[in-house]
Amino acid sequence: MRGAVSQPGTKMLICHCNIITEKEVEQTIIDLLDKDPWQLIVPAKVYHTMQKRGRCCGCFPNVVETIIRVTENYHARSQTSGVDIVSHLDRVRSLRGQYGSKHHEGRCADHRAA
């Protein structure tokens, strides 16, 4: 599943422990952004909103990538200035770099889907 790209109409699982699809995560992120477009969204917030909890948390790096992608697309469609978007997403990326996992559940990075 390495390098997997979801195709329109397919249901790609992001979290195998909770059986959560990419589409469900994307919709949850959009719902959160509709409430407050500038809030900092992290995997725990997404899971809490979905009334789920991270179990092995092996999916969290993929959820972070989904959060970034959906947030970028959301703000690109809005009337927000580009400076605000870049500033916000740079903060998110720096947090990912600062708190990102080098060792993730004992897995190598090449074992993740994204």
C-alpha positions, -999 to 999 in steps of 0.1 A, spaced: 0 0 0 31 22 0 26 53 -21 -11 46 -24 -33 73 -39 -70 72 -33 -91 72 -65 -124 90 -68 -151 67 -55 -128 45 -35 -127 42 3 -91 43 15 -87 33 51 -66 57 71 -71 40 105 -73 3 105 -78 1 143 -110 22 141 -120 15 105 -119 52 95 -118 61 59 -99 90 44 -132 106 33 -145 105 70 -113 122 82 -115 148 54 -152 156 62 -144 159 99 -116 184 91 -139 205 69 -165 205 97 -139 218 122 -127 244 97 -162 256 91 -165 263 129 -132 281 131 -110 283 100 -79 293 120 -79 267 147 -50 243 150 -62 209 140 -43 179 152 -50 142 149 -63 140 185 -89 167 178 -100 149 147 -104 116 165 -122 133 195 -146 150 171 -153 116 155 -158 101 190 -129 78 184 -95 74 200 -61 66 186 -51 31 195 -18 22 179 -15 58 165 2 44 134 -22 64 113 -14 98 128 13 107 103 -12 101 75 -39 121 94 -14 150 97 -8 149 60 -46 148 53 -51 178 77 -25 198 59 -39 190 24 -75 196 34 -66 228 52 -47 241 22 -75 233 -2 -101 248 22 -83 281 25 -75 282 -12 -112 281 -19 -120 308 7 -116 346 4 -86 346 27 -54 363 17 -25 341 7 -3 356 33 -25 344 61 -27 309 47 10 305 43 17 318 78 -8 294 93 4 264 73 40 271 80 32 270 117 16 236 112 45 223 92 70 235 118 51 217 145 51 185 124 88 188 121 93 196 157 70 169 171 70 144 141 80 109 149 113 95 137 105 62 153 69 54 149 56 23 167 89 7 158 81 10 121 102 24 93 88 53 74 85 32 43 58 11 59 33 39 60 8 45 32 19 81 28 
